[in-house]
């Protein structure tokens, strides 16, 4: 039987009056669900701590600021500043370079090392040791006490670029040149410490999922997740073999040190950093390590040259090794005081 018009008119105001309450209930429910998810993600990401692990397969490890590090050197020419290769991650390994930088050993000393808690180097269950400032001081101690060179060339890949920039700001007098490959900004674009500490895990978990287990189990899970994402950052995803045998990524190290990057981008200080800098990026890399970031860096650094690798993603040294060797070799042998530079 049809509803009388009067009854329909009477029901409509009641529905309208109930609508704000319904919407409020939905909003509260969604807020509680989001808060619950954020809490679960926070606990999952923060419960994994750095493992107590000795330096693995290190031969004779080098002790730097209380940590035994894997250090490998190629070449012996001491007439030019040595190159220190600074791997990414954080938490990755010098294996990520494979042998792609060894050509530098024919021109000068080349030093590979695994940062504390990364790759094969020693790790300790001391979260306070896994901050970017500790890695800056570790790099300085490596230069001073192990490499024993007054000036060095720093080559930083991915996260390693943030480390070498911070080192150069603190120890500019010891830096001859900088080479940045697939680099991130000094703070990785993260400025709000509260947001990244408390809500960061929820954001990360939507992309990566939740850590599986602790210690080695978490490392295996994270390395698998990282490798899957890395394939999409190659110019040619069919060449995934380029990334084979590039080492394990240490999850707890990655998470702790990544959080320590949050803060000011220090652009004013970088504008005063007059060190010859080469910034290399792959055309197929993501925005935060590719062309936009490279050009933003060179808009700030006063002596910066960006160079695109059109058939590369995040690893120009693996994807276009011949051109990489030529570009880097030319830059390192170039005299920065030459007229017209």
Order of alpha helices (4+ residues) and beta strands (2+ residues): alpha-beta-beta-beta-beta-beta-alpha-beta-alpha-beta-alpha-alpha-alpha-alpha-beta-alpha-beta-alpha-alpha
